Amino acid sequence: MHYKKLFTELENECKNLENNGRIASYISELGNVDPNKFGIHLTTVDNKNYGLGDSDEKFSIQSIAKVMSLALAFQIDENNLWDRVGVEPSGTAFNSMIQLEYEKGIPRNPFINAGALLICDILVSRLKNPEQDFVDFFRKVSGNPGIEYCPKLAESEKKTGFRNAALINLMKSYGNIKNDINKVLDFYFKLCSIEMSCKELSQAFLFFAANGTHPVTKVSVLDISKTKRINAIMQLCGFYDEAGEFAFKVGLPGKSGVGGGIIAIHPGKYSIAVWSPKLNKKGNSYRGMKILEFLTSRTESSIF
Ligand code: GLU
């Protein structure tokens, strides 16, 4: 594929895209972001890099970090992980409680909030110093010592984190949370507060496109089978209640976050990160989805 030419086309297409939707403001710090930001960065498995717009600017990656926490939990705890969390799309909002009650405290998948809280509980059980160990893992995998939590954002989320507190309490009542609730919640808020640029994200997630071993840092994160499984979960559960639409229109496994970021993977070829803060009604970046749809349609390169 001629990526340079493709990026010139993407740049033109970006100019034509309407900037519809709304910024997430239920976490007050997220409401302060400039709604016109727009960045794209693609990294190929042979480490060629193509970026445009605000691709070097850090933003709040929010739920995109949940893919990395799952990767770490899957790496260290393969035995009972899937007894405690499912791998099915939820068909409900990311912070919904209804299903969790029906299904007796077992979250549908690791990417909805309940599932990500469960993964945090596993990491709190298994790591000596969860916050430090997790960020060290993220830095080592990506070869990027500049990955940081944003304490101000985590604090801001904690102030309005009532739903997450409700979800974890419900799971605790069913015996599916093993640690102190506040400890797990604090770790979860920190995880969601990580700030990275599109360039940093696409470089960090490259191992998902390369059978689990990062082509640049050479860190072997997951074996082939586990990597495929996480890609499968991204495909089915990575876009809130719009994973079907994303598979239909874009056709790549990926994960979005309420900060307006999306990471998407083309196994064997590339990883790509986009960021545009305004979200559509389902909580995914409006322009982010549109530009990825343009990219895979133009290049006829969805995974299907
Ligand atoms: N920190 C956000 C929350 O728990 C994450 C939401 C998201 O990006 O999906 O509500």
py3Dmol code that shows the C-alpha trace and the ligand (Angstrom):
import py3Dmol

protein = """\
ATOM      1  CA  MET A   1       0.000   0.000   0.000  1.00  0.00           C
ATOM      2  CA  HIS A   2       1.228   3.478  -0.820  1.00  0.00           C
ATOM      3  CA  TYR A   3       0.754   5.070   2.598  1.00  0.00           C
ATOM      4  CA  LYS A   4       2.198   8.451   1.721  1.00  0.00           C
ATOM      5  CA  LYS A   5      -0.309   8.925  -1.056  1.00  0.00           C
ATOM      6  CA  LEU A   6      -3.051   7.620   1.192  1.00  0.00           C
ATOM      7  CA  PHE A   7      -2.208  10.210   3.851  1.00  0.00           C
ATOM      8  CA  THR A   8      -2.481  13.024   1.315  1.00  0.00           C
ATOM      9  CA  GLU A   9      -5.971  11.744   0.506  1.00  0.00           C
ATOM     10  CA  LEU A  10      -6.804  11.446   4.197  1.00  0.00           C
ATOM     11  CA  GLU A  11      -5.719  15.034   4.745  1.00  0.00           C
ATOM     12  CA  ASN A  12      -8.123  16.227   2.046  1.00  0.00           C
ATOM     13  CA  GLU A  13     -10.908  14.059   3.396  1.00  0.00           C
ATOM     14  CA  CYS A  14     -10.383  15.478   6.916  1.00  0.00           C
ATOM     15  CA  LYS A  15     -11.075  18.969   5.605  1.00  0.00           C
ATOM     16  CA  ASN A  16     -14.436  17.829   4.240  1.00  0.00           C
ATOM     17  CA  LEU A  17     -15.638  16.082   7.385  1.00  0.00           C
ATOM     18  CA  GLU A  18     -18.252  17.768   9.528  1.00  0.00           C
ATOM     19  CA  ASN A  19     -17.302  17.933  13.187  1.00  0.00           C
ATOM     20  CA  ASN A  20     -20.565  16.655  14.671  1.00  0.00           C
ATOM     21  CA  GLY A  21     -21.247  15.257  18.118  1.00  0.00           C
ATOM     22  CA  ARG A  22     -20.418  16.370  21.647  1.00  0.00           C
ATOM     23  CA  ILE A  23     -17.407  16.260  23.917  1.00  0.00           C
ATOM     24  CA  ALA A  24     -17.777  13.975  26.952  1.00  0.00           C
ATOM     25  CA  SER A  25     -18.319  16.282  29.879  1.00  0.00           C
ATOM     26  CA  TYR A  26     -19.427  13.891  32.628  1.00  0.00           C
ATOM     27  CA  ILE A  27     -15.754  13.931  33.653  1.00  0.00           C
ATOM     28  CA  SER A  28     -15.286  17.673  34.050  1.00  0.00           C
ATOM     29  CA  GLU A  29     -11.613  17.745  32.964  1.00  0.00           C
ATOM     30  CA  LEU A  30     -12.544  16.188  29.611  1.00  0.00           C
ATOM     31  CA  GLY A  31     -14.910  19.082  28.967  1.00  0.00           C
ATOM     32  CA  ASN A  32     -11.948  21.493  28.741  1.00  0.00           C
ATOM     33  CA  VAL A  33     -10.486  19.994  25.564  1.00  0.00           C
ATOM     34  CA  ASP A  34     -10.489  21.923  22.267  1.00  0.00           C
ATOM     35  CA  PRO A  35     -13.253  20.229  20.195  1.00  0.00           C
ATOM     36  CA  ASN A  36     -11.489  20.936  16.901  1.00  0.00           C
ATOM     37  CA  LYS A  37      -8.433  18.803  17.556  1.00  0.00           C
ATOM     38  CA  PHE A  38      -7.905  16.091  14.973  1.00  0.00           C
ATOM     39  CA  GLY A  39      -4.930  13.752  14.720  1.00  0.00           C
ATOM     40  CA  ILE A  40      -4.119  10.515  12.898  1.00  0.00           C
ATOM     41  CA  HIS A  41      -1.033   8.330  13.103  1.00  0.00           C
ATOM     42  CA  LEU A  42      -0.357   4.992  11.421  1.00  0.00           C
ATOM     43  CA  THR A  43       2.578   2.697  12.185  1.00  0.00           C
ATOM     44  CA  THR A  44       3.304  -0.264   9.938  1.00  0.00           C
ATOM     45  CA  VAL A  45       4.684  -3.538  11.299  1.00  0.00           C
ATOM     46  CA  ASP A  46       7.992  -2.666   9.664  1.00  0.00           C
ATOM     47  CA  ASN A  47       7.950   0.594  11.634  1.00  0.00           C
ATOM     48  CA  LYS A  48       7.119   3.119   8.955  1.00  0.00           C
ATOM     49  CA  ASN A  49       5.272   6.061  10.455  1.00  0.00           C
ATOM     50  CA  TYR A  50       2.717   8.404   8.901  1.00  0.00           C
ATOM     51  CA  GLY A  51       0.943  11.156  10.795  1.00  0.00           C
ATOM     52  CA  LEU A  52      -1.156  14.206  10.244  1.00  0.00           C
ATOM     53  CA  GLY A  53      -2.884  16.996  12.167  1.00  0.00           C
ATOM     54  CA  ASP A  54      -2.565  16.936  15.961  1.00  0.00           C
ATOM     55  CA  SER A  55      -0.993  13.485  15.972  1.00  0.00           C
ATOM     56  CA  ASP A  56       1.789  14.517  18.361  1.00  0.00           C
ATOM     57  CA  GLU A  57      -0.465  16.061  20.971  1.00  0.00           C
ATOM     58  CA  LYS A  58      -1.264  14.084  24.105  1.00  0.00           C
ATOM     59  CA  PHE A  59      -4.897  13.498  25.046  1.00  0.00           C
ATOM     60  CA  SER A  60      -6.785  11.395  27.583  1.00  0.00           C
ATOM     61  CA  ILE A  61      -6.848   7.849  26.202  1.00  0.00           C
ATOM     62  CA  GLN A  62      -9.518   6.727  28.708  1.00  0.00           C
ATOM     63  CA  SER A  63     -10.865   3.256  27.877  1.00  0.00           C
ATOM     64  CA  ILE A  64      -8.180   2.553  25.294  1.00  0.00           C
ATOM     65  CA  ALA A  65      -5.948   1.772  28.302  1.00  0.00           C
ATOM     66  CA  LYS A  66      -8.273  -1.142  29.095  1.00  0.00           C
ATOM     67  CA  VAL A  67      -6.766  -3.121  26.231  1.00  0.00           C
ATOM     68  CA  MET A  68      -3.344  -2.853  27.868  1.00  0.00           C
ATOM     69  CA  SER A  69      -4.637  -3.790  31.316  1.00  0.00           C
ATOM     70  CA  LEU A  70      -6.314  -6.828  29.769  1.00  0.00           C
ATOM     71  CA  ALA A  71      -3.065  -7.742  27.991  1.00  0.00           C
ATOM     72  CA  LEU A  72      -1.182  -7.626  31.285  1.00  0.00           C
ATOM     73  CA  ALA A  73      -3.848  -9.607  33.166  1.00  0.00           C
ATOM     74  CA  PHE A  74      -3.972 -12.214  30.372  1.00  0.00           C
ATOM     75  CA  GLN A  75      -0.188 -12.440  30.437  1.00  0.00           C
ATOM     76  CA  ILE A  76      -0.016 -13.172  34.171  1.00  0.00           C
ATOM     77  CA  ASP A  77      -3.308 -14.880  34.957  1.00  0.00           C
ATOM     78  CA  GLU A  78      -4.514 -17.299  32.360  1.00  0.00           C
ATOM     79  CA  ASN A  79      -6.372 -19.744  34.508  1.00  0.00           C
ATOM     80  CA  ASN A  80      -9.478 -18.289  36.005  1.00  0.00           C
ATOM     81  CA  LEU A  81      -9.686 -14.967  34.161  1.00  0.00           C
ATOM     82  CA  TRP A  82     -12.537 -16.085  31.883  1.00  0.00           C
ATOM     83  CA  ASP A  83     -14.539 -17.521  34.782  1.00  0.00           C
ATOM     84  CA  ARG A  84     -14.834 -14.014  36.160  1.00  0.00           C
ATOM     85  CA  VAL A  85     -15.455 -11.992  32.980  1.00  0.00           C
ATOM     86  CA  GLY A  86     -17.078 -12.889  29.646  1.00  0.00           C
ATOM     87  CA  VAL A  87     -16.164 -12.203  26.016  1.00  0.00           C
ATOM     88  CA  GLU A  88     -19.591 -11.282  24.623  1.00  0.00           C
ATOM     89  CA  PRO A  89     -20.648  -7.894  23.303  1.00  0.00           C
ATOM     90  CA  SER A  90     -22.887  -6.240  25.861  1.00  0.00           C
ATOM     91  CA  GLY A  91     -25.487  -4.510  23.723  1.00  0.00           C
ATOM     92  CA  THR A  92     -25.834  -2.003  26.542  1.00  0.00           C
ATOM     93  CA  ALA A  93     -24.030   1.219  27.434  1.00  0.00           C
ATOM     94  CA  PHE A  94     -20.468   1.000  28.761  1.00  0.00           C
ATOM     95  CA  ASN A  95     -21.553   1.971  32.257  1.00  0.00           C
ATOM     96  CA  SER A  96     -24.843   0.048  32.370  1.00  0.00           C
ATOM     97  CA  MET A  97     -25.799  -1.874  35.485  1.00  0.00           C
ATOM     98  CA  ILE A  98     -28.851  -3.789  34.303  1.00  0.00           C
ATOM     99  CA  GLN A  99     -27.033  -6.732  32.725  1.00  0.00           C
ATOM    100  CA  LEU A 100     -24.621  -7.065  35.625  1.00  0.00           C
ATOM    101  CA  GLU A 101     -27.488  -7.739  37.998  1.00  0.00           C
ATOM    102  CA  TYR A 102     -29.087 -10.304  35.680  1.00  0.00           C
ATOM    103  CA  GLU A 103     -25.769 -12.051  35.177  1.00  0.00           C
ATOM    104  CA  LYS A 104     -24.883 -12.194  38.857  1.00  0.00           C
ATOM    105  CA  GLY A 105     -21.893  -9.898  38.909  1.00  0.00           C
ATOM    106  CA  ILE A 106     -20.043 -11.430  35.907  1.00  0.00           C
ATOM    107  CA  PRO A 107     -19.399  -8.605  33.424  1.00  0.00           C
ATOM    108  CA  ARG A 108     -20.078  -9.331  29.759  1.00  0.00           C
ATOM    109  CA  ASN A 109     -16.577  -8.407  28.604  1.00  0.00           C
ATOM    110  CA  PRO A 110     -13.328  -6.774  29.835  1.00  0.00           C
ATOM    111  CA  PHE A 111     -13.942  -3.448  28.044  1.00  0.00           C
ATOM    112  CA  ILE A 112     -17.225  -2.281  29.540  1.00  0.00           C
ATOM    113  CA  ASN A 113     -16.601  -0.469  32.807  1.00  0.00           C
ATOM    114  CA  ALA A 114     -17.615  -3.415  34.999  1.00  0.00           C
ATOM    115  CA  GLY A 115     -15.249  -5.729  33.119  1.00  0.00           C
ATOM    116  CA  ALA A 116     -12.379  -3.272  33.244  1.00  0.00           C
ATOM    117  CA  LEU A 117     -12.910  -2.847  36.994  1.00  0.00           C
ATOM    118  CA  LEU A 118     -12.761  -6.634  37.318  1.00  0.00           C
ATOM    119  CA  ILE A 119      -9.453  -6.708  35.417  1.00  0.00           C
ATOM    120  CA  CYS A 120      -8.155  -3.993  37.761  1.00  0.00           C
ATOM    121  CA  ASP A 121      -9.143  -6.221  40.697  1.00  0.00           C
ATOM    122  CA  ILE A 122      -7.112  -9.084  39.215  1.00  0.00           C
ATOM    123  CA  LEU A 123      -4.106  -6.781  38.745  1.00  0.00           C
ATOM    124  CA  VAL A 124      -4.435  -5.459  42.311  1.00  0.00           C
ATOM    125  CA  SER A 125      -4.318  -9.094  43.499  1.00  0.00           C
ATOM    126  CA  ARG A 126      -1.376 -10.038  41.312  1.00  0.00           C
ATOM    127  CA  LEU A 127       0.901  -6.987  41.267  1.00  0.00           C
ATOM    128  CA  LYS A 128       2.949  -5.685  44.162  1.00  0.00           C
ATOM    129  CA  ASN A 129       2.469  -2.085  43.220  1.00  0.00           C
ATOM    130  CA  PRO A 130      -0.355  -2.014  40.640  1.00  0.00           C
ATOM    131  CA  GLU A 131      -0.147   1.628  39.525  1.00  0.00           C
ATOM    132  CA  GLN A 132       3.613   1.634  39.130  1.00  0.00           C
ATOM    133  CA  ASP A 133       3.846  -1.887  37.720  1.00  0.00           C
ATOM    134  CA  PHE A 134       1.148  -1.222  35.126  1.00  0.00           C
ATOM    135  CA  VAL A 135       2.678   1.978  33.822  1.00  0.00           C
ATOM    136  CA  ASP A 136       6.107   0.299  33.774  1.00  0.00           C
ATOM    137  CA  PHE A 137       4.628  -2.530  31.678  1.00  0.00           C
ATOM    138  CA  PHE A 138       3.069  -0.036  29.245  1.00  0.00           C
ATOM    139  CA  ARG A 139       6.391   1.882  28.984  1.00  0.00           C
ATOM    140  CA  LYS A 140       8.460  -1.251  28.477  1.00  0.00           C
ATOM    141  CA  VAL A 141       6.223  -2.732  25.799  1.00  0.00           C
ATOM    142  CA  SER A 142       6.174   0.469  23.789  1.00  0.00           C
ATOM    143  CA  GLY A 143       9.744   1.578  24.516  1.00  0.00           C
ATOM    144  CA  ASN A 144       8.289   4.894  25.629  1.00  0.00           C
ATOM    145  CA  PRO A 145       9.339   6.124  29.094  1.00  0.00           C
ATOM    146  CA  GLY A 146       7.118   9.201  28.655  1.00  0.00           C
ATOM    147  CA  ILE A 147       3.802   7.418  29.315  1.00  0.00           C
ATOM    148  CA  GLU A 148       2.236   8.982  32.421  1.00  0.00           C
ATOM    149  CA  TYR A 149      -0.960   9.084  34.449  1.00  0.00           C
ATOM    150  CA  CYS A 150      -2.659  12.441  34.785  1.00  0.00           C
ATOM    151  CA  PRO A 151      -3.490  12.768  38.511  1.00  0.00           C
ATOM    152  CA  LYS A 152      -5.724  15.809  37.899  1.00  0.00           C
ATOM    153  CA  LEU A 153      -7.874  13.839  35.472  1.00  0.00           C
ATOM    154  CA  ALA A 154      -8.052  10.819  37.770  1.00  0.00           C
ATOM    155  CA  GLU A 155      -9.155  13.111  40.612  1.00  0.00           C
ATOM    156  CA  SER A 156     -11.743  14.733  38.374  1.00  0.00           C
ATOM    157  CA  GLU A 157     -13.163  11.332  37.436  1.00  0.00           C
ATOM    158  CA  LYS A 158     -13.203  10.175  41.043  1.00  0.00           C
ATOM    159  CA  LYS A 159     -15.413  13.114  41.971  1.00  0.00           C
ATOM    160  CA  THR A 160     -18.171  11.927  39.634  1.00  0.00           C
ATOM    161  CA  GLY A 161     -17.380   8.207  39.607  1.00  0.00           C
ATOM    162  CA  PHE A 162     -20.631   7.163  41.282  1.00  0.00           C
ATOM    163  CA  ARG A 163     -21.617   4.677  38.588  1.00  0.00           C
ATOM    164  CA  ASN A 164     -18.261   2.950  38.662  1.00  0.00           C
ATOM    165  CA  ALA A 165     -18.578   2.754  42.449  1.00  0.00           C
ATOM    166  CA  ALA A 166     -22.040   1.231  42.021  1.00  0.00           C
ATOM    167  CA  LEU A 167     -20.774  -1.332  39.491  1.00  0.00           C
ATOM    168  CA  ILE A 168     -17.917  -2.476  41.679  1.00  0.00           C
ATOM    169  CA  ASN A 169     -20.128  -2.679  44.754  1.00  0.00           C
ATOM    170  CA  LEU A 170     -22.597  -4.849  42.855  1.00  0.00           C
ATOM    171  CA  MET A 171     -19.791  -7.175  41.735  1.00  0.00           C
ATOM    172  CA  LYS A 172     -18.422  -7.279  45.284  1.00  0.00           C
ATOM    173  CA  SER A 173     -21.863  -8.311  46.564  1.00  0.00           C
ATOM    174  CA  TYR A 174     -21.688 -11.324  44.222  1.00  0.00           C
ATOM    175  CA  GLY A 175     -18.189 -12.194  45.447  1.00  0.00           C
ATOM    176  CA  ASN A 176     -16.523 -11.327  42.129  1.00  0.00           C
ATOM    177  CA  ILE A 177     -14.276  -8.572  43.537  1.00  0.00           C
ATOM    178  CA  LYS A 178     -11.553  -9.767  45.885  1.00  0.00           C
ATOM    179  CA  ASN A 179      -9.867  -6.562  47.015  1.00  0.00           C
ATOM    180  CA  ASP A 180     -10.764  -3.374  48.801  1.00  0.00           C
ATOM    181  CA  ILE A 181     -13.188  -1.470  46.565  1.00  0.00           C
ATOM    182  CA  ASN A 182     -11.510   1.919  46.958  1.00  0.00           C
ATOM    183  CA  LYS A 183      -8.105   0.521  46.107  1.00  0.00           C
ATOM    184  CA  VAL A 184      -9.439  -1.000  42.873  1.00  0.00           C
ATOM    185  CA  LEU A 185     -11.419   2.129  41.972  1.00  0.00           C
ATOM    186  CA  ASP A 186      -8.394   4.380  42.489  1.00  0.00           C
ATOM    187  CA  PHE A 187      -6.330   2.147  40.211  1.00  0.00           C
ATOM    188  CA  TYR A 188      -9.113   2.182  37.603  1.00  0.00           C
ATOM    189  CA  PHE A 189      -9.343   5.990  37.629  1.00  0.00           C
ATOM    190  CA  LYS A 190      -5.572   6.217  37.229  1.00  0.00           C
ATOM    191  CA  LEU A 191      -5.633   3.745  34.329  1.00  0.00           C
ATOM    192  CA  CYS A 192      -8.251   5.824  32.512  1.00  0.00           C
ATOM    193  CA  SER A 193      -6.287   9.040  33.094  1.00  0.00           C
ATOM    194  CA  ILE A 194      -3.278   8.080  30.947  1.00  0.00           C
ATOM    195  CA  GLU A 195      -2.415  10.676  28.324  1.00  0.00           C
ATOM    196  CA  MET A 196      -0.771   9.802  25.022  1.00  0.00           C
ATOM    197  CA  SER A 197      -0.602  11.145  21.489  1.00  0.00           C
ATOM    198  CA  CYS A 198      -1.868   9.284  18.396  1.00  0.00           C
ATOM    199  CA  LYS A 199       1.744   8.612  17.474  1.00  0.00           C
ATOM    200  CA  GLU A 200       2.546   7.128  20.874  1.00  0.00           C
ATOM    201  CA  LEU A 201      -0.619   5.039  20.840  1.00  0.00           C
ATOM    202  CA  SER A 202      -0.168   3.535  17.410  1.00  0.00           C
ATOM    203  CA  GLN A 203       3.448   2.717  18.221  1.00  0.00           C
ATOM    204  CA  ALA A 204       2.578   1.173  21.594  1.00  0.00           C
ATOM    205  CA  PHE A 205      -0.199  -1.044  20.192  1.00  0.00           C
ATOM    206  CA  LEU A 206       1.855  -2.350  17.286  1.00  0.00           C
ATOM    207  CA  PHE A 207       2.364  -5.774  18.894  1.00  0.00           C
ATOM    208  CA  PHE A 208      -1.342  -6.527  18.378  1.00  0.00           C
ATOM    209  CA  ALA A 209      -0.638  -6.324  14.639  1.00  0.00           C
ATOM    210  CA  ALA A 210       2.450  -8.510  14.957  1.00  0.00           C
ATOM    211  CA  ASN A 211       1.372 -11.709  16.720  1.00  0.00           C
ATOM    212  CA  GLY A 212       2.087 -10.372  20.196  1.00  0.00           C
ATOM    213  CA  THR A 213       5.771  -9.422  19.911  1.00  0.00           C
ATOM    214  CA  HIS A 214       6.477  -5.719  19.486  1.00  0.00           C
ATOM    215  CA  PRO A 215       8.420  -5.355  16.209  1.00  0.00           C
ATOM    216  CA  VAL A 216      10.428  -2.371  17.453  1.00  0.00           C
ATOM    217  CA  THR A 217      11.054  -2.998  21.165  1.00  0.00           C
ATOM    218  CA  LYS A 218      11.107  -6.791  20.585  1.00  0.00           C
ATOM    219  CA  VAL A 219       9.178  -7.255  23.832  1.00  0.00           C
ATOM    220  CA  SER A 220       7.175 -10.462  23.664  1.00  0.00           C
ATOM    221  CA  VAL A 221       3.917  -9.426  25.318  1.00  0.00           C
ATOM    222  CA  LEU A 222       1.545 -12.257  24.440  1.00  0.00           C
ATOM    223  CA  ASP A 223       1.717 -15.467  22.441  1.00  0.00           C
ATOM    224  CA  ILE A 224      -0.068 -15.692  19.089  1.00  0.00           C
ATOM    225  CA  SER A 225      -3.188 -17.312  20.468  1.00  0.00           C
ATOM    226  CA  LYS A 226      -3.667 -14.734  23.227  1.00  0.00           C
ATOM    227  CA  THR A 227      -3.031 -11.879  20.811  1.00  0.00           C
ATOM    228  CA  LYS A 228      -5.684 -13.183  18.432  1.00  0.00           C
ATOM    229  CA  ARG A 229      -8.101 -13.497  21.302  1.00  0.00           C
ATOM    230  CA  ILE A 230      -7.636  -9.904  22.424  1.00  0.00           C
ATOM    231  CA  ASN A 231      -8.021  -8.749  18.807  1.00  0.00           C
ATOM    232  CA  ALA A 232     -11.254 -10.755  18.672  1.00  0.00           C
ATOM    233  CA  ILE A 233     -12.528  -9.073  21.837  1.00  0.00           C
ATOM    234  CA  MET A 234     -11.610  -5.666  20.383  1.00  0.00           C
ATOM    235  CA  GLN A 235     -13.583  -6.499  17.250  1.00  0.00           C
ATOM    236  CA  LEU A 236     -16.663  -7.602  19.166  1.00  0.00           C
ATOM    237  CA  CYS A 237     -16.605  -5.326  22.191  1.00  0.00           C
ATOM    238  CA  GLY A 238     -14.303  -2.370  21.471  1.00  0.00           C
ATOM    239  CA  PHE A 239     -16.860   0.264  20.486  1.00  0.00           C
ATOM    240  CA  TYR A 240     -19.479   0.319  23.212  1.00  0.00           C
ATOM    241  CA  ASP A 241     -22.876  -0.430  21.760  1.00  0.00           C
ATOM    242  CA  GLU A 242     -21.627   0.260  18.238  1.00  0.00           C
ATOM    243  CA  ALA A 243     -19.167  -2.583  17.692  1.00  0.00           C
ATOM    244  CA  GLY A 244     -21.338  -4.040  14.928  1.00  0.00           C
ATOM    245  CA  GLU A 245     -21.432  -0.712  13.126  1.00  0.00           C
ATOM    246  CA  PHE A 246     -17.664  -0.358  13.412  1.00  0.00           C
ATOM    247  CA  ALA A 247     -17.108  -3.897  12.085  1.00  0.00           C
ATOM    248  CA  PHE A 248     -19.568  -3.199   9.272  1.00  0.00           C
ATOM    249  CA  LYS A 249     -18.156   0.161   8.214  1.00  0.00           C
ATOM    250  CA  VAL A 250     -14.477  -0.004   9.181  1.00  0.00           C
ATOM    251  CA  GLY A 251     -13.778  -3.703   9.626  1.00  0.00           C
ATOM    252  CA  LEU A 252     -10.815  -3.585  11.990  1.00  0.00           C
ATOM    253  CA  PRO A 253     -10.457  -4.669  15.615  1.00  0.00           C
ATOM    254  CA  GLY A 254     -10.022  -1.663  17.865  1.00  0.00           C
ATOM    255  CA  LYS A 255     -10.969   0.240  20.963  1.00  0.00           C
ATOM    256  CA  SER A 256     -12.300   3.703  21.559  1.00  0.00           C
ATOM    257  CA  GLY A 257     -12.333   5.967  24.591  1.00  0.00           C
ATOM    258  CA  VAL A 258     -14.552   8.834  25.715  1.00  0.00           C
ATOM    259  CA  GLY A 259     -11.596  11.216  25.248  1.00  0.00           C
ATOM    260  CA  GLY A 260     -12.289  10.875  21.494  1.00  0.00           C
ATOM    261  CA  GLY A 261      -9.422   8.506  20.722  1.00  0.00           C
ATOM    262  CA  ILE A 262      -9.617   5.266  18.732  1.00  0.00           C
ATOM    263  CA  ILE A 263      -6.938   2.639  18.244  1.00  0.00           C
ATOM    264  CA  ALA A 264      -7.452   0.145  15.407  1.00  0.00           C
ATOM    265  CA  ILE A 265      -5.361  -2.806  14.326  1.00  0.00           C
ATOM    266  CA  HIS A 266      -4.823  -4.441  10.980  1.00  0.00           C
ATOM    267  CA  PRO A 267      -3.161  -7.764  11.924  1.00  0.00           C
ATOM    268  CA  GLY A 268      -0.012  -8.277   9.891  1.00  0.00           C
ATOM    269  CA  LYS A 269      -0.059  -4.721   8.546  1.00  0.00           C
ATOM    270  CA  TYR A 270      -0.412  -1.747  10.867  1.00  0.00           C
ATOM    271  CA  SER A 271      -1.878  -0.072  13.909  1.00  0.00           C
ATOM    272  CA  ILE A 272      -3.564   3.299  13.592  1.00  0.00           C
ATOM    273  CA  ALA A 273      -4.674   5.835  16.195  1.00  0.00           C
ATOM    274  CA  VAL A 274      -7.053   8.715  15.583  1.00  0.00           C
ATOM    275  CA  TRP A 275      -8.247  11.472  17.895  1.00  0.00           C
ATOM    276  CA  SER A 276     -11.113  13.885  17.515  1.00  0.00           C
ATOM    277  CA  PRO A 277     -12.839  14.767  20.825  1.00  0.00           C
ATOM    278  CA  LYS A 278     -16.477  15.120  19.751  1.00  0.00           C
ATOM    279  CA  LEU A 279     -18.379  11.865  20.259  1.00  0.00           C
ATOM    280  CA  ASN A 280     -21.389  10.465  18.434  1.00  0.00           C
ATOM    281  CA  LYS A 281     -24.489   9.322  20.307  1.00  0.00           C
ATOM    282  CA  LYS A 282     -22.937   5.947  21.144  1.00  0.00           C
ATOM    283  CA  GLY A 283     -19.820   7.538  22.665  1.00  0.00           C
ATOM    284  CA  ASN A 284     -17.358   6.969  19.800  1.00  0.00           C
ATOM    285  CA  SER A 285     -15.372   9.744  18.144  1.00  0.00           C
ATOM    286  CA  TYR A 286     -17.565  11.103  15.327  1.00  0.00           C
ATOM    287  CA  ARG A 287     -14.793  12.101  12.936  1.00  0.00           C
ATOM    288  CA  GLY A 288     -12.551   9.261  14.126  1.00  0.00           C
ATOM    289  CA  MET A 289     -15.010   6.642  12.924  1.00  0.00           C
ATOM    290  CA  LYS A 290     -15.661   8.477   9.661  1.00  0.00           C
ATOM    291  CA  ILE A 291     -12.006   8.797   8.751  1.00  0.00           C
ATOM    292  CA  LEU A 292     -11.292   5.140   9.539  1.00  0.00           C
ATOM    293  CA  GLU A 293     -14.243   4.148   7.380  1.00  0.00           C
ATOM    294  CA  PHE A 294     -12.807   6.263   4.568  1.00  0.00           C
ATOM    295  CA  LEU A 295      -9.372   4.691   5.033  1.00  0.00           C
ATOM    296  CA  THR A 296     -10.425   1.043   4.919  1.00  0.00           C
ATOM    297  CA  SER A 297     -12.944   1.664   2.134  1.00  0.00           C
ATOM    298  CA  ARG A 298     -10.485   3.608   0.018  1.00  0.00           C
ATOM    299  CA  THR A 299      -7.788   0.956   0.434  1.00  0.00           C
ATOM    300  CA  GLU A 300     -10.220  -1.978   0.430  1.00  0.00           C
ATOM    301  CA  SER A 301      -8.366  -3.196   3.478  1.00  0.00           C
ATOM    302  CA  SER A 302     -10.773  -4.215   6.190  1.00  0.00           C
ATOM    303  CA  ILE A 303      -9.833  -7.569   7.689  1.00  0.00           C
ATOM    304  CA  PHE A 304     -12.858  -9.242   6.128  1.00  0.00           C
TER     305      PHE A 304
END
"""
ligand_1 = """\
10
LIG
N -13.062 6.584 32.672
C -14.258 6.447 31.902
C -15.392 5.926 32.761
O -15.189 5.087 33.590
C -13.954 5.530 30.783
C -15.019 5.558 29.782
C -14.556 5.163 28.416
O -13.608 5.743 27.851
O -15.183 4.257 27.902
O -16.495 6.347 32.623
"""
view = py3Dmol.view(width=600, height=400)
view.addModel(protein, "pdb")
view.setStyle({"model": 0}, {"cartoon": {"style": "trace"}})
view.addModel(ligand_1, "xyz")
view.setStyle({"model": 1}, {"stick": {}})
view.zoomTo()
view.show()
